[in-house]
Amino acid sequence: MADKTNKVPETIPGPYYVDEECIACELCVDAAPGNFMMTDDGTHAYVYKQPENDEEIAASDDAMTSCPVDAIGKDG
């Protein structure tokens, strides 16, 4: 389970977040490219845009459930 007290610093404020357990597998970026991206150095993913519609919410939820290390969380 993702830890909201351990969010990566690049994640913008909002309900979805990535924590420091991210292993940079890029599954979230593949599932929700409109909301997740990799850092420039490729060490981890982060939420660069919070979902704004049902399609983005569904894609972000898919990214969260696909994460092999449960590094994606959702508050609210």
Sequence and secondary structure as in RCSB ss.txt:
>XXXX:A:sequence
MADKTNKVPETIPGPYYVDEECIACELCVDAAPGNFMMTDDGTHAYVYKQPENDEEIAASDDAMTSCPVDAIGKD
G
>XXXX:A:secstr
   GGGB TTS SSSEEEBTT     HHHHH TTTEEE TTSS EEESS   SHHHHHHHHHHHHH TT  EEE 
 
